[in-house]
Amino acid sequence: MEREFELVPHSQLNLINVFLVRMAERSIHLHSDLELGLIIDGSTVLSTDHRPKRLEKGDIYLINPMEPHEFTSEAGSAIILAVQISPQLGEQFFPDAAGIRFECGSSLSEALRDKPLVFELLSAICVQLAQSYLSRDGNFEFRCLSLVSILLQQLTEHVPWYVLSGEDSASTRQRAERIFAITDYIERNFKRKLLLSEIAQREKLSLSYLSHFFKDTMGITFQEYLNQTRFDYACMLLENTDRTILDISVSSGFSDVRYFNRMFFEHFGVSPNSCRSEVQSRAARAEPVKGSSQHIFSPEEALVLLRESIAKSLRSLENITASELF
């Protein structure tokens, strides 16, 4: 299971990460990268600062670095083309790049409603970036860098933004290091009894300060986060093993199987056993399962799924002239 403070890997191209994912649900998490997501198919609900926004096919969302967010689904799932850009990428040219924060309420579709050509360009560039990144064609590194540069140029030109002060930027980095250490510790210890006081002692912080710090940073309490971490792990065991409900409950850190059953019912509206039957039935029909977190497509699968979007993006780029945008 991934850490909910997500350390974005840039395994293929330094400081840039692009992937196609089928997203049903993803619990609250944050990362230090700027993220743009184009909804290729389906729909999802993105919540930032507890403000849910429904996103449909064709929409683009934007998530600032260190901004807690979660994905939920009323039914089914969404296929999302995600572009993650490390703030370090622009620091050589713009020293304050790490402090840039865009003010668009997470939805570029709404922020650029009066600028359809800009929105169309951003959409086309995201798709072209994915094609180069995933296919790794000749000199793809330079093409990816140039496309990301245009993305950032268009965002700073057409979307309101500000730069964190030097003091705020240093504070943000310090908070990022601290919350990573805390969530990493939770990830390694959630299967046993774990109290906030233990982490406070480890971090040399007062219990009251740590409680407020965690809620302010993640948007939920420590106990809610711990329960969600345990719950996500339990759902994985339920879907992929034949272990008993009691065994899954105990293995996930829930000391009371009745509490686990109640939490499961509140989340899905069915018991764990009923959900397991639905999971197996849907898996046999190769259907997405509500509640499963995400599936990241291989580059080969992604390029096949993006074939129609790639063709559309090329037509868009041909129809948009530079004079209309720059």
N, C-alpha and C positions, 0 to 999 in steps of 0.2 A: 504494500500500500504506500502511496506517495506521501511525503510530508505535506502538511497543509500550509506550512511556509514553503512555497515551491521554489526550489533552487533550479532555475531554468538551465537545461544543458544546451551548450552551443557546440555540439559534437561535430557537425559538418562544416559550419562556417562561423568563424569567430565573431561573437557578439550578435548573431542573427539566428533565429530559430523559426522554422516554418513547418507546419504539419496540418494534416486533415484528420479530424476527429469526429466520431459519432458520439454526441453528448446526450445522455438522458438526464443525469443529475451529477452535480459536483458540489460537495459541501464547501463552506466558506474557507477561503484561502487567500493568500496574497503572494506576490513576488516582486522582485526589484526591477523587472523589465516593463517597458511600455508594451501593451498588447492591443492589436487590432484584430477583430474577428469578423469575417464575412460569412453570413448564413447562406450556405449553398442549397440546403433543402431542409424542410421541416420547420419547426419553431421551438423556441426556448424562452425561459424567463430569466433575465439577468438581474440580480439584485446587488446594488452598491449602496452602502450606508442605509440598508433596510428599505431602499426605494426600488421596488420591482419594476422592470420594464420588459414588456413582451416584445420579442424580436422575431420577425418573420423572414421568409426567404427573400434574399436581396438586401436585407439590412446589414449595417456595419456598426459594431460597437467599438468603443475605445475605453481601455482601462489604464489608468495612470500607475506608475510605479508605487508600490506599497499601499495600494488601494484594496481593502478587503472586498471580495466579491464571491458570489455563489450562483450556480445554475440550477434551476429546477424545471420540471416539465409537467404540464397538466396531462399530457398523454403522448406516448411515443418518444421521439428524440429529434435532435437536429444534427445535421452534418455541418460542421464549422471549419472554415479555413482560417487558421490562427497564425498570426505573424507577431513574433515577440522580438523586440529590439532592445538591447542593453543600452542604457544611458551613456555608457562609456564610449559608444561608437562615435558620438559627435563631440566628445570633450576636447579632441585635438583642434577642432575648428571653433567650437563654442564652449568655453570653459565651464559655463553654467548649465550645460546640457542635462546633467543629472538632476538639476533642480526644476526643470520644466514641468509644469502641470497644466493640462488642458481643461478648459471649463466647457464641457458639452453634455454633462449629465449622462455620460456613458453611451449615448446614441448619436452617432454621426449622421444617421438618417434624418434626425430632427434638426440637428445643428446646421446642416447644409441643405435644408428644405428649399431655401431660396437660391441655392447655387447647384442646380442639378448637374451641370457639366463637371463641376469639381467632384461631386459625389461619384459620378460615372467614371471619372478618371481614377479616383482612389480605388474603386472597385476593380477596374481593369488592371491597375498596377499590382494590386494584391494577387490577382490570379496569375499575371505574368511572372511575378516574383516566385510564386509557388512552382510554376512550370520550370523555371531555371533552377531553383533550389533543389527540387525533387528529381529532375532529370540529369542534373549535373553535366549539362552539355558544355561544349568548348568555352573556356574562359567564363564559366558561370559565376565565379566569384566577383568579377568586375561588374557583370550585368546585375547581380543581386545588389551590390553596393550602390550602383547608380539608381536602381529602382527604389531602394530604401531612402536614398537622398531626396528623390522627388517626393516620396510619401511625406517625409518630414518637412520639406519645403512647403508643400501644399497645406499641411496641417497648420504650420506656424503662420501661413499667409491668410488662411480663411477661417480658422477656429480660434476663439479667444483663449489666451494662455497667459501665464505669469511665471516668474522664476522665484523659487524659494530663496529667502535671504541666506547669507552664509551661515548664520546661527541656526536657522531652521533646517538647512541642508545637513549640517553636522548632526543635529538632533535626529533627523530622519535616518541617517546612517547608523547612529547609535541604537535607535529603536529597532532597526532592521536586524542588527547583530544580536540584540537581546531576545527579540521574539523568535528568531531562528533557533537560538540556543534552547529556549523554553519549549518550542514545539518539537524540536528534535528529541529532547528529553522525554516529552510525552509520548512520542512515537516509539521510543525504545522501552517504555515502561507502562503503557496503558493496560497491559494484560494483568497487572497486579493492582493491589490497592495503592492508589496514588492520591496524595493530598497536596493542595496548593501550598500548605505550610512547608512541605518538604522542598518544593521548588524555591520558595522564598528564602529558605535557609541556604540552599545551594547557590542562589544568585546574590546572596547577602543583601536582601531587600526586606522591607517590612511587609507583613501579610496584607495590610490595607493598601499600600502602594502598588504591590504586584497585582492585586485584584483589580484595581482601577486601571492600571497600565494594560492589562490583558484585555479588559472590556473595551477600552478606548481604541486599542490597536486592531483587534480582531472583530469587534462589533458584537461579540457574544461573551458570556461569562466563561471562566475556566471550566466549570462543571459541565456547561453545555457543550463546550468544545471536546472535553474528555469523553462525554457520552457519545457524541457524534463520531469521534475516532473509533471508539469501541463498536459502535453500531455499524459503521462502514466495513470494519473487519468481519463482523458477524455476518453481514450480508454476503461478503465474498465467500465465507465458509459455507453458508447456506446454499449458494448457487453452485459451488464447485466441489462439494464433498457430500458424503452421505452420513455425516456425523449427526448424532441426536441433538435435539434442540437444547437439552440440558448441557451437553458437552460443549456446544457452540457458545452458549451463554457464559459458561464458566471460563472457557478458553479466551473469550473476548474481554474479560474483566468484569462482567456483570455477576455479582455475587447472588443476586436474586432472580431466578428465572421468570418469576411472575412480573417483575419490573421490565425485564427484557421483552416479554410477550406484550405487555401493555404499550411499551414504547414502539414496538414494531407495528402494532395495530393502529396507533395514532399516526404513524408515518405513512403506512400503506393502505390502511382500512381493512386489512386481512390479517389472519394469524400467520406466524412463520411457516407452519406446515402447509397452509393454503398457498402461500407465496411460492414455496418450493415447488408445489405441483404446477403452478402457473409458469414458473421459470423453465421447468423441464418441458412443458408443453410448447412454450414459445421457442425454446431452443431447437426442438425437433422440427419446427416450421421455419427456423432461421429468422425469427422476428425479434426486433429489439425489445428488451425487457425494461419496463418502468422500474427505476430504482437502481439499475446497474449504473456505474459511474460513467465510464467512457471507454471507447475503443479507438485507438490511434491506428489509422490505416498505414500500410507499408507504402513506400514511394510508388511502387508499381500499381497498387490498388488506387492510390490517390490520383495518379495521372489519368487512369481510366475514368474515375468518377468526375474528374475536372474537365474532361474532353469538351463537353458542351460549353462550359464556362470559359475555357481557353479560346475557343472560336469566337464567342461573343465579345470577349475582351479585346481581341485583335480588331474586330469591326469597330468597336468603340474608339480605340486608339487611332484608327484611320480617319474617323469622322471628327475627332476633336483636334482643332488646330492650336498651335502654340499661342497665337495672338488672342485666342479666346480665354486663355487661362493665365498667362504670365504678364 
